[in-house]
Structures are given as structure tokens and as C-alpha cells.
Amino acid sequence: MKILTTVLIICFGLFRLEAQNIAPDFTVTLTDGQTKSLYKDYLDKGKTVVLKLFFVDCPPCRTHAPLYQDLYEEWGQGIGPVEFFHLSTSSFDLNQTVLAYDQANGHTFKAAGSDGGSLQAILPYRNGTFGPFQGTPTFVVIAPNRSLTFDTRGTSPANTMELLNQAILNTGAIKPPVGGLNITLSGQIRKYNKPEDSISEQKVALYQGTELISIYDGSDYKFIVPFSNLKYTIRPIDLDVPFRSGISTADILKIQKHILASEVFTSPFQVLASDCNTNNFISAADLVSLRKLLLFRIEEFENAKSIRYIPYKNFDSTVSNVLQHTFLDYYEIFANENHENMDFRLIKIGDVTGEF
């Protein structure tokens, strides 16, 4: 019984330690009038958050403030993967007081005073929940997974900033490149048989998660996004192309010759264009579908779209192995570096003679 009790006490203690390392949510009204929540507006979007607990008349806070501003600028001024706050510990520091203080000292990071909810937001960091509160300034680094590093404190203000920078890096945040906060995502979309020609009617969509961010009108696309650790998806918007477009009996004959190995395709894209039922196998069933389409017995392929987009960056498939590969119709990338030459090849299903 004593052993069981001891085990339960140890487990409960470990649970409390783990729970104490989770940053509680808070909502504050900033000095610019915006209302922001820690979870919804930052952590849930993959951002790291840095808190500085301070008050306007605190001498050490004034010493640290210029260095904190420099670090904020190094990390992208809120545009990148990290957001910086300072939250007042004093009931006398109203939002208007903090705003005047920041304007006088050239601070551009986010801030809140007591009437903006700062006292409630910082209470867990002052009441001993995460360790002894040793006065201002106190720095807290909160990772997107809600874990935190409490009271990053060095031997000097400069050393504190070094430790704070490392604590931010430890959350997985990637520092923006020197000299720029914008990331370029670009590429081309071309018909596989006409790689030199642009496609005037083509459009390309950019998503962040499931949210549509932008649509580019043209097949030579370029998106400019802020540097961040966020993942973006680039996906061509399907052209409205009739299923019979570009298809004739010549395509049926050419596919038949490939199946019989009397005249094998020279391009892996011809193989993909032949797969009318998208089962990764070229057979008589594909020929049947094509014949039915040309004879108006069907209006579309049962399991295939009229066209297909294949990511072309690092494409190395051959006629003999292309059907063994799985191809997505989009790119997924993180906006922490430039991504260029993210090209696509457009395939008109059923058209192996290149008439489309």
C-alpha cells in the first residue's frame, strides 16, 4: 500500500510539473486598440511568443529595452515566426501611459497596460506558478506547443538577450534572413508537349492551411509572402477543358501500339495521359473508355479529370517507371526560404499525340 501511495504521489508530482510548463491563454487589448489572444492569434498559427514583464519607471527595464527592440527587429518585427510583447506589472501603467513611453523610446513591439489586461495576463508568472518572480524585467518565451521557458536571465542585459535569442531558437523558430522579410514562391505551368508556351488562361492558387490566400492570373506565377514557419500550398486551378478536347482515333491507335510494344511512348507524360481510369496501369480498359468518349456514349472519364497537373521540380520518372510513382497536384512548402522553379506539367488525359 505504501509503495502504491508513493507511486501515485510521484506520478501526481510529475503531472503537476508537466502542467506547470504549459503557458495559460490570455487576452489583452494592446496600446494600438487591437484585442489579441495568445492561443488563437499566435500559438495556434505556429508563432513563438516572447513576453517582457516590465513597468514604465523600472530602471533595469529601460536598460534592457533598446536591446529587446533590436532583438525584435532581428526576428522580423512580428512579421516573421515570432511576436514580442511587453506587459506592465503596474496598475498605474495604463495603455495610454505605456503608449507614450514606447513612442518616446522608439519601441515598436506590442504592448499592454493594466487597463488592457496586462495584470491578469502576467499573473501566473508573478504568483510562483512557474518559479520565483525575481522582479522586472522578466522574460518568458512560449513555444507554439504552449511549452515555455520562464525567467530567461543573464549576467548582463546583453547576455540576457543572447540567452533569450537561444530560447527562441529552441522553440523551432527560424530567424529571418538578413536584409529581407519577404519570401518568393514561383514557378511555371506548361503543357508537357509545349514547354516553351505559356498558358494564358491558367490560374494558380496559394493556400495557408485550408485558407485561400491569393490567386495568380497566369501560368508564370510568383507569390510574395512574409517570412515565417508557416506552411503554404501552391495548387493550379483546373482549366475548364472538355473531355474530348485533343482526343482522336489517332490517340487510341498510339496507345494500342504502346500496349503491344510495337511503338513504345517516348515520354513518361504520354504514359500518364493514357491512364484514363487512373489505376496506374495502361490496358484495354483505357482504350474502351476513349472509344466510348469519342462515340458520345460517355461524357467524361469515370475516375479521371479532363486534365492533370504534375509537379515537375525534381521530376525524374521514365516511361518504364512513371506509373510506379504517386504524384500530387500541388507543392507544400514552408515560407522560411525562397522557393523557385516549382513548375508543373499539364497533361490532357487521353491526348498522347499532343493535339491539345
N, C-alpha and C positions, 0 to 999 in steps of 0.2 A: 504494500500500500504506500509506503514511504517512497519507494522507487517511482511508482506511478505519479505520485504527487510532485516529486522532483522534476520528472519529465514534463509534466503539464506546466509547471512554473517556468521551466526553461523555454518551452515552446511559446508560452504566452509572452515571455520577455522578448524572444526573437521577433514575434509578431508585432509587438509594440515598437521595437527598434525599426523594423521594416516600414511600419505605418508612419513612424515619425520622420522618415526620409521622403515622404510624399508631400509635395507642396500643395497647400489648400488653395482652392479657387478664390478669386476676389474680383470685385468690380469697382472701378474708380471713375470719377469724372475728372478729366485732365484739365490743365490750365487753359487749353485751347477750346474747351467746351465739349470735346468728344467723350463719350462713355465707352470704356473698354473693359473686357473681361479677360482674365489671364488664360483660361482654358479655351474659350470659344474663339477669341481673336488672335491668339498667339500659339499656344502649345498644340492645339488641335490642327493647326496649319503647319506644323513642323518647325516652328521657330523656338529658339532658345531665348530666355528672358533673363536679364540682369537687373537686379534691384539694388539701389543705393538708399539706405536709410540715413536721413540727414535732418538738420534743421537750419534755417537761414542764418542764424547768428552763431553757428558752430565753427570755430576757427579751424580745426583739422579738416572739416568738410570743405572749407574754402581752399585749403591747400591741395586736397585731392581733386577738386572739381575740374581744373584745366586738363589734368591727366586723364580723367574719366571722359571728358569731352573728346580728347584725342583718340582714345580707345574706341569710343562710339563712332567716330569718323572712319577709323581703320576698318571697322566691322560693317560699314555700309550705311550708317545713319538711319537704320531701321528699314532700309530698302532690301538689305540682304537677309541672311538667315537668323539675325539676332536683333532683339529690341532691347533698348536700355531705358530704365526709369530712375528717377529719384522721387522718393516718397517721404514726406515730412513726418517727423515724430512729435512735432509740437502743435498743440491746439491753437497757438497764436498764428501759425503759418497758414493763412487762408490761401485759396488758389490765386487770388489777386496778388498777394504778398510774394508767393513763390514765382509767379509770372514776372513780376518786376525784378526780382532777384536774378532770374535766368536771363532776362533781356539785358540787364546791366552787365552781366558777366559773359555773355555770348554763348550761353548753353542752349543747345537745340534738341537735347534728348527729351523724352516725355516726362511729365511731372504732375504731381497732385498734392494739394494741401489738405488740411483737416476737413474743410467743408466739401472736398472732393472724395472723401472716403479713405484717405491715407491711413488714419489711425486704425481703422478696422482691418485694412489690408495687411498692415505690418504687425498686428498684434501677435500672431503666432511666433514671430521672430524676436519679440521682446519679452514674452512670458516664459521663456525657458523650454518651449516645446522642442526646439532643435539644438539646444545648448545655451550656455550662459550668454546673456546680452552684455557686451563689453563697451557699449556706447557708440556714438556716431563718429565717423561714418562706419556703417556695417554693410557688407556686400553679400548678396545672395545670388547664386547662379542656378537657374531652373532649366532642366533639360525638357525636350518635347515629351518624354515619357513620364514627366512630373517629378522625377527624382531631383534632388537639389544638393548643392554644396553651400553650407552655411558659414558665414563669417570668414570669408577669404581675407586674410590679414597678413601683411608682410612686415619687414623690419623698417621700411620707409614707404612713403607714398609711391615712389617709382617701383619698388619691389612688390607692393600690393597690386599694382597694375599688371606686372608680369605674371603674378600668380592668378590674377583674375582672367587674363588672356588665356592662360593654360587651362583654367577651369572651364572656360567657354569651349576651347578646342576639345576638351574631354567629353563634351556633350555630343560630339559628332559634327558640330558646325564647321563649315569650311570658309575660311576668310576670303573675301572678295579679292580679285587680282588688283594689284597696284595700278592706278590710272584709269580704272573704269568699272562701272557698276552695271553695265548692260551686257547681255549675252545675246549672240546671234544664233538663230536656228534657221538653216537654209538648205535648199536643195532644188532639184528639178524633177518634173514628171514628164516622161516621154513614152510614146508608143515603142514597143520593143523593136519593131521593124523600121521605125523612122526616128532614131535617136537624135537626129540633128534638128528636128522640127518641134517648136513649142506647140502647146495645145491651148488655143485662145479661150476656149470655153471652160477650161478646168479651174476648179477652186479647191483650196486646201484649208482644213480646219485645225485649229490649235485648242487643245483642252488642257485644263489643270484639274486632274481628277475627272469627275463627270461634268464639270462646268465648262461650257464653251467660252473660250476667251476671245478668240478672233478668227476671222475668215479672210484668207488671202485670195484675191481675184487674179488668177494667172497660174501657169504651170511652173514658172521660175519663182519660187516663193522665198520669202525672207520674213521671219518674225524676230522682233526685238523684245526681250523680256528682262526683268530685273534679275540680277544675280541672286540666287537663292539655293536652298537644298530641296526645292520643290520639284516634283516630277511632272513633266509635260508629255502629252501625246500629240503627235502630228499624224493626221489621217486625211488622205484625199477624199473629197466629196464625190460620190459616184456620178459619173456623167449619165445623162438620160439617153441611152443608146438602145435602139430597137434590137431585139434578139437576132433578127435576120440580117442586120446590117453587116456587110462584108462577107457574108457566107454564100457559097455556091456549091454546085456539084464538084467543082474542082477541089474544094476542101475535103469532101468525102473521099474522093479518089486518092488524094495525097495521104490522108490518114490511113486509108486501107493499105497503101503501099508501105507505109511505115510499120503497120502491124505485121505485114507479111515479110518485112525486112528486105523488100526489093528496092526500096528507096527510102533510107532512114533519114529522119529530120536532121538538120544541121544546127538547129538552135534549141536549147532547153525550153525556151518560151513557146515554141511550136508544140512541144510535148504538153505543156501546161494548158495551152489553148485547145488541145484535143480532148482534154478531160472534161467532157460536157456534164458528167454526173458527179464530179468531184469525189471520186472514190480512190484517187491516186493509182489508177490503172487504166490503160488505154486498151479498149476492146471493141467488139462488135456492138456492144450496148451503146457506146458513144456514137457509132455510125447510125444506129437506129434512131437515136434522139435527133441527130442532124437531119435525117431524111424526113422524119415527122414534122420538124420545124419548117423545112423547105416546102413540104406538101400542105402546110397550114393545118395539119392535124393537131398540133400543139402550138401555143403562142409563146411559150417560154420553156427553158430547161427546168426540170423538176427540182434539182438541188443546187443549181449554179446561177450566179448572176450573169448578166449580159457581158460585163467586163470585170476584170480583176486587176488589182494593184499589187505588185511585188516589190518589197524593199530591195534596192539594188546596191546599197553600200555593203561592201564585203561579199557580194554575191559571187559564189564560185561553183555553182552547180553545173553539171554537164547533162547532155542528152541522156546518158545512161543512168544517172543517179538522181535527177531532179525530182522524180516522184517519191523518192525516199525522204525528202525533206518537208518540213512543215513551215509554211510561210504565213506570217501575219500580214495584215494590210495597213500597218501603222508602225511608227517608231515611238518608243518610250525613252525619254532621256531626262536627266537631271540638269537643271539650269545652273550648274556650278562651273561650266566651261563652255566655250563656243562649240557648236556642232554644225559642221558644214558638210556638203556633198551627201546629204541624206536624201538620195534620189529614189525614185520609184520607176518601174517599168509597167506600162499599161498593156494589158492583154485583152483582146476581144475574143471571148470564148467561141470556139468553132472556126475562127478565121486563122488558118495556118498558111494561107497563101499571101497574107499581108495586104489584103484589099482595103481593109478599114483604115 
